[in-house]
């Protein structure tokens, strides 16, 4: 659920980014694109894991006992990977949001703002 919320909040972030008077470098948009890609992977992985947990293996009669141990370790490893991805997405989002606050809200000079010299050169 958090990854779906993050994807929708990225749309708001893009709206703020494009609505600002400052000319942002493409690096900012690549940061948002990286967050969106990783968050989409997280959302798909979470949905797959959710579907796997809904398989009624306890109802099956011919499942070997060793299979339960394998399912346990697989789910533990997969949930650890998904948790790590979620932490990474949140940290990337934090970095991007603080950059936007410095640029749009505080009007600070920032490395993601295109300078006049760079505008004329391109």
C-alpha positions, 0 to 999 in steps of 0.5 A: 500500500505504501508503494502505491501511495508513493507513486501517486505522490510522485505525480504531485512532486512532478507537478510542483517541479514543473510549476516552479519558476526555477529551471531544474536540471534533468538530473532531478527528473532522473531521480524521480524516474529512478524512484518510480522504477524502484517503487514499481518493482516494489509494488509488483514484488509485494503483489506477487508475494501477497498472492503466494501467501494466499495459496492454501498449502495447508489444505493439500494432502500430499505436500512434503514436510520439508516443503514448509521449511523451503516456503518459510525461508523463501518468504523470509528472504523475499520479505527482507528484500522488499523491506530493503527496497522500501527503505531505499525508496523512502530515502531516495524520496526524502532526498528528492523532497528536500531538494524541492523544498530548498529550490521551491520553498526556500529559494536557495541556490542549489546544484539542481538549478540550471544556471544562466551560463548553462542555459546560454550554452545549450 
